[in-house]
Amino acid sequence: MRAFFLDRDGTLNVDTNFVHTPEEWQWCENALEAIRWMNHNRFKVIVVTNQSGISRGHYTTEQVQDLHSWVDSQLERENLKVDEWLIAPHHPAFDHKPYDYNPGDRKPGKGLFYKAIEKHGINPKKSFMAGDKITDLQPALELGMTPFFIRSRHEPNQDKNWLRKHDIDTFDTLYDAVQTIKNFK
């Protein structure tokens, strides 16, 4: 089984900081078309998102889950789907109970990737990861996935030398990235 792992904020939706309600959700340009391509080409679509706003007290895990359910309903109207939403709700600087969560789940950790790989029988070497931060792409490289860097408001703070060193292509949108995949069987 192959998968497309996706970061959320800055890759699927516009990152306006701590997005957690439907009113705040705004799709990135052509993100729905990218998901359509993934669904049509039989990729598992797995969103792996760090949500430090939970440990910072900005919102709750339930609010994020409610948002994801709402997004699923919007996708369903388009006959599209995300197969799984995986959330790392913690941040080491803000968790009052750091042992309530597995620190390896927070990207660049690979914990959530391992969970999805095992649950869905995913072959990482036939899979992809798209994100707007280097911390999104580090686990993909370590697991043998093909990573794509998506431009967002965070781009100026990302290490361009690291991206070049690892020969990671940069795209304006997720849709632009998926259009470059030719041999996906």
Order of alpha helices (4+ residues) and beta strands (2+ residues): beta-alpha-beta-alpha-alpha-beta-alpha-beta-alpha-beta-alpha-beta-alpha
